[in-house]
Amino acid sequence: MNITILGAGAYALGLALRFNKNKNKIIIWSAVKSEIDTLTKTRMNEKALKGVKMPNNFIYTENIEKALDGSDIVVIAVATKFLSSVCDTIKPYVKDKHIIIASKGIEQETYNFASNIIKGKLKTKKLATISGPSFAKDMATDSLIGLSLATTNNKTKEMVIKALSSDTLKIRPTKDFLGVELCGTMKNVIAVAAGMLDGMKANESTKAMFLTESINDTRKLIKKLGGNEKTIMSYAGFGDILLTCTSTSSRNYSYGKLIGSNAPKDELDEYLSNNTVEGVYTLESIYGLIKSKKVKMPFIDFVYDVVFNYRSSSEILTFLNEKE
């Protein structure tokens, strides 16, 4: 099959390598000229995926029409804040193509999940979203991983499984778009708070208590927003939360650790300027979403106050003990 990857960041490249394993033809598009130039010359994006060289059969382009010509599956792997504009760019060229969303998060202005943005912009029913515990470096090294695939289109499901699943990549399908996307959103915020506990030198028992509370809160939120609460036990739910919230390889976790260790503001600002910390962008979005839906979520309120209103992160222990 012909696979077009929109985006040239770490996860986009990791997915490209997994599709390539099944002998699909890969085209990678980016609006960032320097990324395409570097990949064309060196077959690497050292900033995104250090030390990993792409196969010599990959094609790189800034031309969206060329990128989408003849494509069977389009993988959207750009940051959520760019998703709406990318949809506007690709709209003339994606009629009848199957689309996979690899972007995570909620649009700040509308509080829409990625699937809602794409459905509204592209009017497509051939849509899926993929999520699960899978650092880009592990994708790139062909480690065994599991992913959740949310779609209500059987043909899309069959095509994605055929193109992507392998002896080192297991896919479990579901129809719960909302649950999968909400888990993919919440895990970045939870990771920031988990990092705070690490920065405070909290013990393993306290961290386990926190993760249990966070997973249960996410389950309740999925149900309140109309999703399937069982999704919390999927690769997209428990699996991704466990991975992202226990590893210093997570930028969200590392940022939270700086907060928990009382790093000065200039150090926090420098980290944000040099790293993409999805949890900070997502925190604003999920905070706005729960307020607009009039849903009580004290955990989100607390993390929001710490990150944006300079509440002391040390209060997280009291918060955990006193929350309902």
Secondary structure, DSSP 8 states (H G I E B T S, - for coil): -EEEEE--SHHHHHHHHHHHHTT-EEEEE-S-HHHHHHHHHHS--TTTSTT----TT-EEES-HHHHHTT-SEEEE-S-GGGHHHHHHHHGGG-TT-EEEE---SB-TTT--BHHHHHHHHH--S-EEEEE-S--HHHHHTT--EEEEEEES-HHHHHHHHHHH-BTTEEEEEES-HHHHHHHHHHHHHHHHHHHHHHHTT--HHHHHHHHHHHHHHHHHHHHHTTS-GGGGGSIIIIIHHHHHTS-TTSHHHHHHHHHHTT--HHHHHHHHHHS--HHHHHHHHHHHHHHHTT---HHHHHHHHHHHH---GGGHHHHHHH--
